[in-house]
Amino acid sequence: MTARIDANINKETVSFICTQISVSTAFLAQKTGLAEDKVGSWLDVSSDAYPTLNQAKTIAKVLKVPFAGLYMHKGNLPIKQLPSLRNLRRLPEPLSDDSSLNLAVVELIRYHDFLTSTESELEVTAPPLALPSIPDTASKAEYAGHIRTFFGLELNDQFRLQSARQFYLYVRQQIERKGVFVHCFTGVDVEVARGISIFNESAPIIGINDKDRYPAKTFSIIHELVHILKKQSTLCNEMFASFSSQDEEVFCNAVAGEVLVPEASLNTVLTTQNITSISLDTIEAIAKRYNVSKEVITRRLYDTSRISKDEYDTYTNEIRQNFLQEEEAKKIARQEGRGNQGFTNMSQYAVDKTSPAICKVLLIGYSNGYFSKQEVSGLLGIKEKNISKFLTEVAKW
């Protein structure tokens, strides 16, 4: 029998990390699959209980800190307090534990800090922060027009791009070129949070849920950008379909809808294609034209008085039911050994979730020998065998 090897972690440090970023013992227990009282004893400095090496490594992974950090003095760890964020989410019932969301916020800040320090060390010139000055009195359409013009979101480009993924990458890159950091957060259900905005005067951050579909990610970027332009730091989960949420969300949703599907352009498409009656097939065709979701097109048709409230409710319900049926069919196919078995293009996944600015410094750093393939692999969370494909795609930008 192999002797048990305890990890003599610094309990005060682990407890400090959990307190600083608001991660509960219950959450740690859930993620490690162990009893809450056992995990609690590992954080209790008066207890002589310690985790095994593997258990300690799991804790470090859950907390998204280096394993060695669990042994360090708390004063030597660069653990920052959570920023103050307004909770604009609408949930069926209050959540008892936001640990996963708090970790997502910390993750965004850490990746941004990594970008800043790496750009400095590699002497890479970052784009200066530039945000448009939009009057508070601007209408939703005027606000959207300012965003499209300032960030260079061209309709010709939008129509030219061949997929919703390409449009998502295009929008993300256009926003980052003005100095706004855009990165996906992980480990959070989309119902809990779809978007995060963290505003400060020098380095605003937009976080989007990596689990979301491409059209939803694109919408979230613009939605959170409006919060940034209004100098707001927020947590959001309800996009494009809200009639009763807080005023800020209604405004951000309306502006995002107008940015992605301008009313004048939509009218032109409907007129030139002689579309006089609306169906789900029509909605799907228009959505593909704009590389946005069917939900966004349905909402835009309602906002521009092309369909009634009853029609809007009917279409959105059908779209939702069709989506759920498709997801269930995929799940059954995987269980029966059909379909893609859940395999993912990991190099593409890394590109999709990682800030373009970080992708750039990783390419530069690896090419110049500053980063090893192993280090790039660790930063992206993918296997080394996928790094070459990742770097090849980034080099095309």
C-alpha positions, 0 to 999 in steps of 0.5 A: 500500500502506498503511503499517504503524502500530505500537502503541508499547504499554508492554511492561512494563505488558502483561507486568505485567497478564499476570503479575498475573492469570495469563494465558499467552502461549499463551492470548494467541496463541490468542485473537489467532490469531498465533504464540506467539513473535510475541506473546511478543516484544510482551511482551519489553521487550528486543525492538523488536517491537510489534503493530499498532494492531488487534493491540494492540486485540485484546490489550486486548479479550482482557485485558478492559482499556481500550486506553489502559491498554496505554500507561500505567505499570503503577503507574497501573493498578488491576490486582488480584491474583487472590484465593485460590480453592479448586479444587473442580472435577472435570475429565476431565484437568488443564487446562494453562492456566486463563487464561480462568478467571482472566480471568473472576474478574478480570471479576467483581471489576471489575464489582463494583468498578464497582458500588461506585464508581457507587453512591457517585457516584450516591448510591444506597443499596446493600442492606446485607450480611445473611447468615443464621447457620446452625449447622454442625450443621444438616442439609441440609434445615435448611440449605435451610430457612434459605436459603429463609426468609432470602432469601424464596424462596417456593414460591408464587412459584416455581410462579407464574413462567411459565418457567425464565428468570423463576425464574432472574431471581427467585432472582438478585434475591432473593439480591442483595437481601441484599447478595450480588453475583451476576453472570455471567462470560464466555469460559469453557466450562461444563465448565471452570467453572459457578460461582465464589464469592468470599467476603469479610466485606463484599462476597461475590461469586457468579459464574455461567457465562453460557453455561449454561442457565437451570435450571443457572444457578439451581442454580449460584447456590444452590450458590455461595451455600452456599459463601458462607455457609460463608465459602468461595471456590471454583471449581466445575463439577460440579453436582447429579449427583455421587456421588464429588466432594469433601464440600463439593460433595456438601453444596452440591449436596444443599442446593441440590436441597432449596432448589429442590425441597423434599422435602415439596413434592415428596411433595405433588406426587407424591401430589396428582397420583397419580404412582406410576410414574416416566418421563421424561415425568413427570420433565419435567412435574415439572421444568416445575412447579418451573422447574428442570432434569430432572437436578435432578428426577431427582436429587431422586427418587433422594435421596428414594428414589423411584427406584433408583440404576440408574433414576437412571443410566438417566434421567440418561443418556437426558436427556444423550443427548436434550440432545446430539441436540437441540443437534446438530439445532440446529447442523445447522439453522443450517448449512442456513439453518434455525432462528433462525440463531443470532440472540440477543435482545441486550437480554435477554442483557444483562439475564440476564448482568448483576447486578440492582444494576448494571442498576439503577445503569445505569438511574438513571445513564442517566436522570440523564444520568450515562451516555450510551447509548454508555457503557451499550453499552460496559459491557454489551457490546451495540450501542447499538440494544439499549439502549432495550429493555434499560432498558425491561425493567430499569425494570419491576423 
